[in-house]
Amino acid sequence: MSLNAIPNTVTMFGGLAPADQRELDALSRRRRVTAGTMFYRPGEAMGHIYFIEAGSVKVGFLSAAGREITVDYLGRGELFGAVGLGPDSGGQLFARAWEDVVVREMSRRDYEAFILRRPPLVCEINRLLDARLAKVQRRLQQLLFLDMRERIVAVLADLIPGYGEPVEGGVRLRLRLTHQDIANMIGATREATSQVLGLLRRAGAIAFDQKHPVLLTPGQPAPIEADADAWRAPATVLVTTRSVESAEV
């Protein structure tokens, strides 16, 4: 066990007293998880919380037909699982290792006992949950109100703070994303997504570097082409407001 692994990884725990930092680490164990492994599925009780030390984790919804809607990719320093403080009736989201990851795993009981003895951390957790809910609501608004070109540009731009790196002419995402992965983020089919990505490439808005998306005009509106009827297709998978309100990442 590395010294103060969680406080050194997760910002909200960095201000703990040394004794509290040691206790937090003692309550957790390190796990190495291979890409594709499910941490939990929709409806399953969340018995643990996870702190990401390395790698990334995908979280999202599953439709009744088994289609995925990706909500976010979480990376180093983020936590997921039984983050909220309350009864566990099973969440609406799944969490899957997007690549090989290293996490610190803590039982829900130990996590809640540790947090509740430290009121400032309760406030930090509430702020985190508010930010997560706002992100889910923003993704729902993108699905409902943006056309496909706008959805693609918006969801990729949302990943820049956590995964963007400046390159000549734009911003490259460290995540490797296939057309199907992007389709899962915008609620569309792979075929329609590939067609619109082709239009965006020709318009000089997006490029790909070995499956790493490169935004060539970050912060600017998605370009418009006269013959781009394909990108007006609506989202094919929607989630209910109730699912959004009850989501716990």
Beta strands, then each sheet from edge to edge (+ up, - down):
strand 1: 28-33
strand 2: 38-40
strand 3: 48-54
strand 4: 57-62
strand 5: 68-74
strand 6: 79-81
strand 7: 94-97
strand 8: 101-107
strand 9: 164-167
strand 10: 170-173
strand 11: 206-209
strand 12: 212-215
sheet 1: 1+ 8- 3+ 6-
sheet 2: 2+ 7- 4+ 5-
sheet 3: 9+ 10- 12+ 11-
end
